[in-house]
Amino acid sequence: MLSAALFPSGRTYEKVIAIFVVWDSLEEQYPALAQAVHDLQALLVEHYYYHFEQVVLKTNDGMERRLNTLISLLNIYIKRLEHDNALIILYYGGHGMIVKDNETHLTTTGAPIIEQSFGLKFTVKASLNFTKAMQASLELTKTDVIYLLDTCYHQTGVLSAGKELLAACSDAEHGTSVAEGEFTKHFVQVLQEQQGMPITLSNVHAKLRNR
């Protein structure tokens, strides 16, 4: 099973929970990415037997309500695992940006305009301060966490001990294939090829770089 050796330390886990964070507009806006997300969920649940949770970010919610909902749900999941030998996998697929305060925001397309920390401007319909959400939840737990981010731009400075990141882009890159879910598709392919074999995060990363 993937949980037997996914983390770089090679340690094994008794429990693994995969938490997917997605926008409610994902299937309508980006059907290819939505399908890749579905395929990854099916693989982790049906072949690796992970527990699965999904948090849907509602476009029409206010920014503060959206943030508080995510933090509250993540802390509920964390509380269930903190006394266990467990791993949390946090996945997000969709757009993202780094705003002026050097924090990562998850976004959907639309208006108004938000300026990123390095001067580029994009229009967003809704956003969520991902950095703040993680600092109030997963970055506080002693449970090991892997962030899987199929997104443009992200800020990695907040990662604490026991936290690892596997991302489609570096913090200063724009991922032109995010809408197509190429990173997620390739991640699924790598896991399918490695079924029944020991897997480490560094090994997965190396195989993704070669695709």
Buried (B, 14 or more C-beta within 10 A) or exposed (E): BBBBBBBBEEEEBEBBBBBBBBBBBBBEBBEBBBBBBBBBBEBBEEBBEBBBBEBBBEBEBEEEEBBBBBBEBBBEBBEBBEEEEBBBBBBBBBBBBBBEEBBBBBBBBEEEEBEBBEEEEBEBBBBBBBBBBBBBBBBEBEBBBBBBBBBBBBBBEBBEEBBBBBBBBEBEEBBEBBBBBBBBBBBBBBBEEBEEEEBBBEBBBEBBEEE
